[in-house]
Protein backbone atom coordinates (compact mmCIF):
# COMPACT_ATOMS: atom_id res chain seq x y z
CA UNK A 1 0.00 0.00 0.00
CA UNK A 2 1.48 3.36 -0.97
CA UNK A 3 0.31 6.93 -0.64
CA UNK A 4 1.43 10.36 -1.80
CA UNK A 5 0.06 12.06 1.30
CA UNK A 6 2.71 13.84 3.36
CA UNK A 7 1.22 12.72 6.67
CA UNK A 8 -1.16 9.81 6.11
CA UNK A 9 -3.52 8.57 8.79
CA UNK A 10 -3.87 4.80 8.98
CA UNK A 11 -6.27 2.95 11.21
CA UNK A 12 -4.78 1.36 14.34
CA UNK A 13 -5.69 -2.10 13.03
CA UNK A 14 -3.77 -1.54 9.80
CA UNK A 15 -0.79 0.00 11.58
CA UNK A 16 -0.60 -2.97 13.97
CA UNK A 17 -0.57 -5.51 11.14
CA UNK A 18 1.97 -3.75 8.91
CA UNK A 19 5.30 -1.99 8.99
CA UNK A 20 5.11 1.63 7.90
CA UNK A 21 8.15 2.97 6.07
CA UNK A 22 8.60 6.69 5.48
CA UNK A 23 10.50 7.37 2.25
CA UNK A 24 10.43 11.15 2.63
CA UNK A 25 13.62 12.75 1.35
CA UNK A 26 14.79 16.27 2.15
CA UNK A 27 17.09 18.48 0.13
CA UNK A 28 19.58 18.72 3.01
CA UNK A 29 19.66 14.95 3.44
CA UNK A 30 20.36 14.40 -0.25
CA UNK A 31 23.13 17.02 -0.21
CA UNK A 32 24.75 15.34 2.82
CA UNK A 33 24.60 11.90 1.19
CA UNK A 34 26.05 13.20 -2.08
CA UNK A 35 28.85 15.03 -0.27
CA UNK A 36 29.67 11.91 1.70
CA UNK A 37 29.83 9.76 -1.44
CA UNK A 38 32.01 12.25 -3.33
CA UNK A 39 34.38 12.58 -0.38
CA UNK A 40 34.64 8.83 0.05
CA UNK A 41 35.61 8.44 -3.62
CA UNK A 42 37.86 11.49 -4.00
CA UNK A 43 39.55 12.15 -0.67
CA UNK A 44 39.23 9.70 2.17
CA UNK A 45 41.01 12.00 4.63
CA UNK A 46 38.37 14.72 4.15
CA UNK A 47 35.61 12.24 4.87
CA UNK A 48 37.36 11.17 8.08
CA UNK A 49 37.82 14.82 9.03
CA UNK A 50 34.12 15.53 8.37
CA UNK A 51 33.12 12.54 10.49
CA UNK A 52 35.32 13.64 13.37
CA UNK A 53 33.91 17.18 13.15
CA UNK A 54 30.35 15.82 13.28
CA UNK A 55 31.25 13.75 16.35
CA UNK A 56 32.85 16.80 17.98
CA UNK A 57 29.74 18.91 17.27
CA UNK A 58 27.53 16.26 18.83
CA UNK A 59 29.78 16.02 21.89
CA UNK A 60 29.85 19.81 22.30
CA UNK A 61 26.07 20.04 21.94
CA UNK A 62 25.60 17.39 24.62
CA UNK A 63 28.09 19.19 26.89
CA UNK A 64 26.21 22.48 26.49
CA UNK A 65 22.93 20.73 27.31
CA UNK A 66 24.48 19.28 30.45
CA UNK A 67 25.79 22.72 31.44
CA UNK A 68 22.34 24.21 30.90
CA UNK A 69 20.82 21.47 33.04
CA UNK A 70 23.36 22.11 35.82
CA UNK A 71 22.74 25.84 35.63
CA UNK A 72 18.97 25.44 35.91
CA UNK A 73 19.43 23.08 38.83
CA UNK A 74 21.69 25.54 40.63
CA UNK A 75 19.31 28.41 39.94
CA UNK A 76 16.33 26.47 41.26
CA UNK A 77 18.21 25.39 44.39
CA UNK A 78 19.89 28.75 45.04
CA UNK A 79 19.27 30.37 48.37
CA UNK A 80 19.82 34.04 49.09
CA UNK A 81 21.34 36.45 46.61
CA UNK A 82 22.37 35.02 43.24
CA UNK A 83 25.12 37.62 42.90
CA UNK A 84 26.89 36.33 46.02
CA UNK A 85 26.79 32.67 44.92
CA UNK A 86 30.38 32.09 43.73
CA UNK A 87 29.70 28.56 42.46
CA UNK A 88 26.88 29.82 40.28
CA UNK A 89 29.11 32.54 38.85
CA UNK A 90 31.83 29.96 38.11
CA UNK A 91 29.31 27.77 36.30
CA UNK A 92 28.17 30.77 34.25
CA UNK A 93 31.78 31.57 33.32
CA UNK A 94 32.40 27.94 32.31
CA UNK A 95 29.28 27.91 30.14
CA UNK A 96 30.28 31.21 28.54
CA UNK A 97 33.78 30.01 27.61
CA UNK A 98 32.52 26.63 26.35
CA UNK A 99 29.87 28.31 24.22
CA UNK A 100 32.53 30.55 22.66
CA UNK A 101 34.62 27.44 21.88
CA UNK A 102 31.67 25.68 20.27
CA UNK A 103 30.72 28.68 18.16
C-alpha positions as CSV (number, residue, x, y, z in Angstrom):
1,X,0.0,0.0,0.0
2,X,1.5,3.4,-1.0
3,X,0.3,6.9,-0.6
4,X,1.4,10.4,-1.8
5,X,0.1,12.1,1.3
6,X,2.7,13.8,3.4
7,X,1.2,12.7,6.7
8,X,-1.2,9.8,6.1
9,X,-3.5,8.6,8.8
10,X,-3.9,4.8,9.0
11,X,-6.3,3.0,11.2
12,X,-4.8,1.4,14.3
13,X,-5.7,-2.1,13.0
14,X,-3.8,-1.5,9.8
15,X,-0.8,0.0,11.6
16,X,-0.6,-3.0,14.0
17,X,-0.6,-5.5,11.1
18,X,2.0,-3.7,8.9
19,X,5.3,-2.0,9.0
20,X,5.1,1.6,7.9
21,X,8.2,3.0,6.1
22,X,8.6,6.7,5.5
23,X,10.5,7.4,2.2
24,X,10.4,11.1,2.6
25,X,13.6,12.7,1.3
26,X,14.8,16.3,2.1
27,X,17.1,18.5,0.1
28,X,19.6,18.7,3.0
29,X,19.7,15.0,3.4
30,X,20.4,14.4,-0.3
31,X,23.1,17.0,-0.2
32,X,24.7,15.3,2.8
33,X,24.6,11.9,1.2
34,X,26.0,13.2,-2.1
35,X,28.8,15.0,-0.3
36,X,29.7,11.9,1.7
37,X,29.8,9.8,-1.4
38,X,32.0,12.3,-3.3
39,X,34.4,12.6,-0.4
40,X,34.6,8.8,0.1
41,X,35.6,8.4,-3.6
42,X,37.9,11.5,-4.0
43,X,39.6,12.1,-0.7
44,X,39.2,9.7,2.2
45,X,41.0,12.0,4.6
46,X,38.4,14.7,4.2
47,X,35.6,12.2,4.9
48,X,37.4,11.2,8.1
49,X,37.8,14.8,9.0
50,X,34.1,15.5,8.4
51,X,33.1,12.5,10.5
52,X,35.3,13.6,13.4
53,X,33.9,17.2,13.2
54,X,30.4,15.8,13.3
55,X,31.3,13.8,16.3
56,X,32.8,16.8,18.0
57,X,29.7,18.9,17.3
58,X,27.5,16.3,18.8
59,X,29.8,16.0,21.9
60,X,29.9,19.8,22.3
61,X,26.1,20.0,21.9
62,X,25.6,17.4,24.6
63,X,28.1,19.2,26.9
64,X,26.2,22.5,26.5
65,X,22.9,20.7,27.3
66,X,24.5,19.3,30.5
67,X,25.8,22.7,31.4
68,X,22.3,24.2,30.9
69,X,20.8,21.5,33.0
70,X,23.4,22.1,35.8
71,X,22.7,25.8,35.6
72,X,19.0,25.4,35.9
73,X,19.4,23.1,38.8
74,X,21.7,25.5,40.6
75,X,19.3,28.4,39.9
76,X,16.3,26.5,41.3
77,X,18.2,25.4,44.4
78,X,19.9,28.7,45.0
79,X,19.3,30.4,48.4
80,X,19.8,34.0,49.1
81,X,21.3,36.4,46.6
82,X,22.4,35.0,43.2
83,X,25.1,37.6,42.9
84,X,26.9,36.3,46.0
85,X,26.8,32.7,44.9
86,X,30.4,32.1,43.7
87,X,29.7,28.6,42.5
88,X,26.9,29.8,40.3
89,X,29.1,32.5,38.9
90,X,31.8,30.0,38.1
91,X,29.3,27.8,36.3
92,X,28.2,30.8,34.2
93,X,31.8,31.6,33.3
94,X,32.4,27.9,32.3
95,X,29.3,27.9,30.1
96,X,30.3,31.2,28.5
97,X,33.8,30.0,27.6
98,X,32.5,26.6,26.4
99,X,29.9,28.3,24.2
100,X,32.5,30.5,22.7
101,X,34.6,27.4,21.9
102,X,31.7,25.7,20.3
103,X,30.7,28.7,18.2
